[in-house]
Amino acid sequence: MNLAAELARSRIVLAANIVDGYPSEFEYTRDFLLDNGVGQLTTISHPLQKRSVAVSRYVRYANGEIVSDRSVPRPNYPPLTHAIDLSTGLLPLRSDIWIGFNPIMTAMGAIVPRSKILANWAIDFVPSRGANGFIEKFYRGIESFMMNHIDAQIENTSAAMTARREMTGRTPISQIIAPIGVWKDSFSEPQLVRHAERRVVYFGSMDARNGVPFLSEIFPIMLSRDPHLQIDVIGEGESSPLMANLAEHFPTQFTYHGYMKEQGQIDQILRRSVVAIAPYDESPGSFTQFADPQKLKYYASNGLPIALTNVAPAAEEMSNCGAAILLSRADGNNKWVDAVFHWLDNSDDWFTAAKSSYNYALNFERKYVYVNTFSALLDLVAKKTK
């Protein structure tokens, strides 16, 4: 298939709920399509959370240029006001491919069938949304309706694909695995000289699910063991005060950067680090067991060996290729500290693991992932129009 030629004559709709300033698969997919010559593209975005801007935005592109851009002010009190999003299904749009990035936005593409291919591109799988009974049933009802009507289900992991299929009892015509990717600019091959830095890094949400309270226990042990050690922490969330407290107690060794918007700035910190850490919560039911955490990809693309728990589906893959060591919080604080210091103190072992991590990430260069995904979707379009 000549992907460029097929995209140039395609009409595609992307529909999602977003948080402004926090790019997601929706924005990245839009950028890929525009950069690769899509003929006609329409993007529909609604607020996801309270911190989202209270507008619904409709943008239409032709040959890479914006031809219309309309923002409609609206109430934003989620989840109740997500009912407004249902109006998306009434829009007079025709397309070759309609991609929704959640069940509601996907289902809206089925209300008035006007797309050759309807696809759901899931960004996560959560067994329970933690909502009240009515909202949970409403959401799952829409999800089942969606699964009955889609041509393609796109998931980040096989674990999520299997779990959603088993929960809904429905199997779409096409099942596509599109791992979380990393843009080429975020790749940096490790060099042995970096090992002298003696830096540990954590990048991600500041919450219990990501193990930040556990980090607040082991980081002081590391810093006390080696007065030359530097630790960088990037991110924000409910556990941010724990990291801010460490910055006060270890002002010359510990830097809490908070939220950083520019990925390039984050990459610069990752590229001067030696070891990364990711102690995901191991409690049953965590959606991380179905997810493809982006921070693991950013760690790997910058050549960082990782100490992490065996929760995310990628964990065993990274361990098997030598990019990570798998630990449990039950192993105790000292075992985690010893694992990190093994890499800090052994340059040859570190360099081997760093190269393995980088090589693992090469499979997930974002353009490569999108080329494969849209090749599969356009092949479906071709088969359906024969």
Helices and strands as residue ranges (DSSP letters): H 3-8, E 11-18, H 25-35, E 40-47, E 55-62, E 65-73, G 80-90, E 95-100, H 103-111, E 115-121, H 133-149, E 152-155, H 158-168, E 174-177, G 184-186, G 192-197, E 199-203, H 212-225, E 230-234, H 240-249, E 254-258, H 263-271, E 275-278, G 287-290, H 294-301, E 306-308, H 314-320, E 324-326, G 329-331, H 333-345, H 347-361, G 362-364, H 366-384
